[in-house]
Amino acid sequence: MYENNLRLFDPRKSSVWRLTLAFAAITAVTLLLAITLIYQLLLGEQSRQVERRLDAEKTRIEALASEFDKQSFFQQLDVFRSEGDILIFWQSDYEQSQQLSFLPDNIPSLPETVVFPVLDTGRGQIRLLTTGKVKTVYGNIVLATATEHLQRLIIDFKSIASWTFIIAIALTGLFGYLFSRRHLRRVNYFNATAEQVQNGNLSARLSHKDKGDEFDRLAAHINTMLDAVEENFALVQGITDNIAHDLKTPLTRLKLNLEQRLQKLPEMGYELEQLNSIINTFDAMLKLTRLEHGQFPLQLETIDSSQLANDISEILQPSAEQNGQSIDVAISSPWQLSGDRNLLFQAIFNLVENAIKYAGKGATIKIIIAEKSISVVDNGKGVNEHDLQQLTKRFYRSDPARQKEGFGLGLATVQAICNRHSLNLFLSSENGFCAKITED
């Protein structure tokens, strides 16, 4: 059952799931934009303030370098370093900066900056400095400001934002998946009911709530439509059956009269044969109606399917030989059926008779009994896919079948007998024609 559910939920064929993926993509883009905006408004602005401050100090130091001589310039730098919170490092012939043992080589020129760690021996901790250098006539001056708190905030923000993004997308996908499964389950329920109706079960209906969503309203409209279809079909079927029933009595009387006059007028044999065909058709229509409505009583017994197949083969072998055909019975696993022997005999008889009629001259017809299944297979031309879906309907005959005698009730009767015995009838046409009866 789990595998069936997975098969029914195919993301490649689900518009609801594709809509969920589109919604997840929109959510992802929206989250990215929101996170970027928050970062730029809060932490990004603080980073830019640090860069602007270092750039302002750069301008001031460049002005000092152009105004003072070398000794005075470094004296002014020493004053600035002691009074402000901007850290100033340098190396020159005049004076060695006391706060760094050496200046890193990868420090860019302001306004570009870089963050690198230094050991604060006074505090006994690693500090993060945002630095940039100023090129003057007296050498490179490095400006820095401690930003470990800002850097920590940036790292924490990125971590929180990443987890928020991942969780939000995961929850969107999860709830979208559950939402899609729920809606697809209802769509599949609609499809399953539609297939029942397509297969002839006009009594199939969709369950729904009186005050529900759009699916419930759609189900109510479909049920109303099916009620009308079933009522019209029953009306047409009832009229057909009534006509068959009303005509059967006078035709039977006519048959008796013709049989009495047959000895005097032997040439009436053909008319009597045609009349028998019409009466048999009416009998088949009435019997089919009783089977479809469960009004035909079953004489249940245990039936040996092998014996059933052999009896049918023996009866129909002469007809097959007239067409240059052969009937073979293949038994791989005996199947003991429980049902009405006469009805099941008629079902298999109809299948073999159809094979003889439509498989063509020289065809081989096989009755195959396997585990809980009986198949009638021939190597004839078969039928096309469209006709295959219609063969079990009353009076339906494909174009090639119209060249043969018959009224299109044979397979409809087989289907009704199978339904009455809770059996399945499967028709296929690959390298011939196959009709297979199996248990549920």
N, C-alpha and C positions, 0 to 999 in steps of 0.2 A: 504493500500500500504506500509505503514511504517513497519507493522508487517511482510509483505512478504519480504521486504528488509532485516529485521533482520533474518528471517528464512533462506534466501539465504546466508547471511554472518554468517556462523557457524564456529567459531574459531577452533573447534575440527576437522573440516573436511577441513580446509584451509591450504594448504602447504605454501601459500604466508604469511599467518598470523604467522605460526610457524617459517618461516624464519625471519619475523620481530621480533618475540620474541627472537630468537637466536641472531639477530643483536643487540637488546637491551641489552641482557646479556653480549655480547662481549663489547659493549659500557660501561656498568656498570663496568666490570672488568678493562677495560682500564682506565676509570676515577679514579677508586680506586687506581690503580697502580701509575697513574700520580700524584694524590693528595698526596699519601704516599711518593713518591720520592721528590716532592717539599718540603713537610714538613721536611723530613730528611735532605735535602740539605740546607735549610734555618733555620727554627726554631729549628729543632732537633740538628743541629750543634751548635747553640748558647747555647742550654741546655747542651750539652756535654762539651762545653768550661767552663761553670759555674761549672760543676761537676769536671772537671779536675783541675780547679783553687783551689776549696775547697780541693781536694785530695792533691794538692801540699802543701797547707798550713798545712794540717794534718801532712804530713811528716816532715815539719819544726818544728811544735810544739812538735811532738814526739821526735825529736832530741834535742830540748831545754830541755824537761823534763828529758832526760837522761844525759844532760850536767851540768845543774844548780841545786842548791838546791831549796827548796820550795819557799823561799822569793824572790830569784833572778828570779826564773821562772815566778812568777806572775808579777814582775816588768817588765820583758821582754814582757810579754803579754800586759801590759798596754801601753808600747811603741808602739808595733805593732798596737794596736787598735787605737791609736791617729794618727799614721802616714799613715796607709793604708785605703783602702775602704772596706776591709773585716771586718765585725762586729764580735766581740769576746765577748762571755758571759761566765761567770762561777760563781760558788758558792763554797766557801771553808771556812775553819776555819780562813785562813789568811785574805781573802778579799772577800767582797760581790760585785758582779757585779751591777753597778748602772743603767744599761739600761733596765733590766728586773726585775720585782718584784719576779718572780719565773721562773724556767726552766720547760717547758712542759715535761711530762713523755714519750711521744710517739716519741721523736726525735731519729731516727736510727743512728747507727754508720756509719761514712764515710767508704767506698765511697757511701753508700746509703744516699739519701737525702729526705726531705719532705718540702712542701711549707705550711706555716701557716701565718695568718695575725697578725699584731701587730699595736697598735695605736702609731703614731708619734705625741707626744704632741707639738713638736716644729712646725711642719707643719700643725697640726690639720687634719690629714688624716690617713686612714688605709693603711699600706704598706704590701706588700707580700714579705716574706723572704724565700729563699731557704736555708735550714739549714741541718746540720749533726753534730754529736758530735765526739769528739776525747777522747778516754779513756787513761788517763795518771796515773802515780803513785800518782799524786797530786789531782786527781779528774777528773770529766768530763768537758771538754771544748767544748762549742758550737760555731761553726763557721757558719756565715750566710752572705748572700749578697742579696741586694734588687733586686728583679726580677719582680716587678709589671708590668713594661713596657713589658718585655718578656712574662709574663703570659697573659697580655691583648692581645698581638699579637697572642698568641696561641689560645685564646678564639675566637678572631675575625676571625682567619684563619679557625678554625673548623666550625664556623657559616657560613662563606662564602662558604667553601668547601661543607658543607652539602646542602645548598640551591642550589649551582651550580650542585651538583649531582642529587638532586631531580628534578630540572628544566630540566636538560639534559635528564634524563630518561623519564620524562613526555613528553617532546617534541619529543623524539625518538619514544615513544609509540604512540603519537598522529599522527605524520606524517606517521609512519608505518601503523597505522590503516587506515588513509586516502588513503595511497598508496595501501594497501590490498583491500580496498573497490573498488577503481578504477579498479584494475586489475580483481578482482572477478566479478565486474559488466560486464566486457567485456567477461570473461569466461562464465558467466551465459547467456550472449547474444548468444555466440557460441552454448551453450548447448540448448537454446530455439530454435535456428534455426535448430539444428540437430534433435530435437524432431519433429519439423514441417515436416522435410524431412522424418523422420521415420514414421510419421502418413500419409504419402502419398502426401504431398505438395512439389512436386519436383521443384516448381517455387520459393521457398524460397531462398533468397540470403543474404549474409553478406555485410553490408555497410563498406567501408574502404577508406582510402586516398591512392592516387597513390604513394606518397613518404612518407610512414609512418614507424612505428616501426615494430617489428617482428609480432605483432598481425595483422597489416594491410597486411603484406606479406602473413601470413598464411590464412587470409580471402580471399585474391586474389586467392591463390592456391585452396582453398576449392570451391570457386565460379566456377573456371575453371573446377574442377572435377564434380560439380553439373551440369554445362552446358552439359558436355559430357554424364553424366548419364541420364539427361532429354532428350537429343537428341536421345540416344540409346533406351530409354524406349518409346519415342514417335514413333520411327521407328518400334519397335516391335509391339506396340499397333496399329499403322497404318496398318501394314501388316496383323495383326489379324483381324482388322475391315474390311479391304478390302477383305480378304478371306471370312469373314462372309457375306459381302454385295454381293460379286460375286456368292457365293454359294446359297444365299437365292432365287434368281430368278429361277435357274433350279430346286431347291428343291420344290419351290412353284408350278411349272408346273408339277413336278412329283406327288405332292400331289393331284392336280386337276385330273390328269389321274387316280390315284389310287381310288379317290372318285367316278369317273365315272364307274370304273370297279368293285367297291365294291359290287354292287347289284348282279353281275354275279358271283363274287368270294368272298363270305363272309369271307373266311379264311384269306383274306388279311387285316382284321381289325387290327391285331397286328402290321403288318408292317406300316400301316397308323398311328397307335398311336405312334410308335417309330419315324416316320418321323415328326409328329407334335411336338414331344419333341425336335428334333434337330432344327426345324425352330423356335420354341419358344426360344431356347437357343441363336440362332443367333439374334433374335429380342431383347433379353435381353442385349446382348453384344453391339449392336448398340445403344440401348437406354441409356445404361450406359455410353458409350462414349460421347453421346450428353449431358448427364447430367453433366459429369465431365468437359466438355469444355464450359458449359453455353449455349449450342446451343438448349436446349429444352425450348420452350416458356412456361411460367407459366400462368395458368388461375387462377388468384388470387381471392379468395372469403373468407368470414368468415365461419369458419367450427366449428361445435359443436363436440368437441372431444368425448363427451359421446355417441352421436349418431353414430359416426364413430366406436367406440369400440363395441357398441351393434350390429351394422351391421356385423362386422367381426366375432364376436362371433357366431352370428346366422348362418353365412355361413359355418364356420369351425367346428361347434359343431358336425355335423355328422361324420366328419373325426376323431375328437378326441374320440368320443364314440366307433368307431371301434377299437381303441387301449385301451379301458377301461379308457380313460382320461375324464377330465371335464374342461370346460372353464368358469371361473367366472369373472365378471366385477365389480370392486370396485371403486366407485367414492367418493372421500373425498372432492374434490374442483373442480368444473367444469372449463374447460379451453377452451376459445374461440381462435381458431387458425386462422391465416391469411396465406393462401397459396393455392396451387393447390390440390383440393380435391382428384383427382385420384392418384396423386403421393403419398400424405400422406397416403391414403388408402392402396396403394401398400406397403409402408414402414412397416406399422403396420401389414398388412396381412403377409408379409414375416417373420416378427418376430414371430408371432403366429404359422405360418406354420412350421417354424424351431423348435419351442418348441414341436409341435405335433410329428414331425419327430424324434427328438433326445432325448426328455425327458424320453422316455420309457413307458412301459405299466403301467397303474394305476396312472400316474402322474396327479398332479393338476396344471393347467395353469391359471394364474391370469393376467388380464389386469387392471392395477391400474392407475387411473387418479387422480393426486394430483395437487397442485398449480404449474402451468406452467410446467408440466411433464407428460409423459405417459410411464409406465413401463410394460414390459411383463416378468413375473417371473414364473419359474417352479421349482418344487422340485425334479428334476431329478439328474443324476450323475454329471452334470456340465462338465467343461473342465479344463485342466491344464493351468498353467500360460503362458507357451510358446505358446500354441495354441490360447489363448485368445488375444494375441497381434497380431495375424496374420489373424484373422477371417474376417476382412473387406477387405482383399486383393482379387483381382480377382483370381478365380479358386483355391483358397486355401481350402483344405479340410483336417481336422484332420483324424487320422487313424480310429477312430470309425465311422466317417461320411462317409468314403469310402464304408461302407457296405450298405448305403442308396442311393437311386437315387438322382441325382442332379449334378450340374456342378460348385458349389462354387461361384455363382454370387448373391445369395440372400442378404447377409449382405453387400457385396460391393455396391449393388444397394441402400440399406437402407442408407449407409454412404453417397453416392452421393446425394440422395434426401435430407438428413439432411443438407449437405453442401449447396445445392441449396437454402434451406429455412433459412440459417443461424441458424440452430439448432445443438445441440451437441448430439452425440451418445456415451453413456458410457456402456461398457460391464463389467460384474463382474461375478464371479463364487464362491459363498459361500453358501453352503447348497443348491445347485442347480445352475441355470443360470438366470441372470437378464440382460435385455437390456433396457436402459433408455434413452428416448429422452427428452431433456430440451431446453429451450430458453437460449441464451447467457446471 
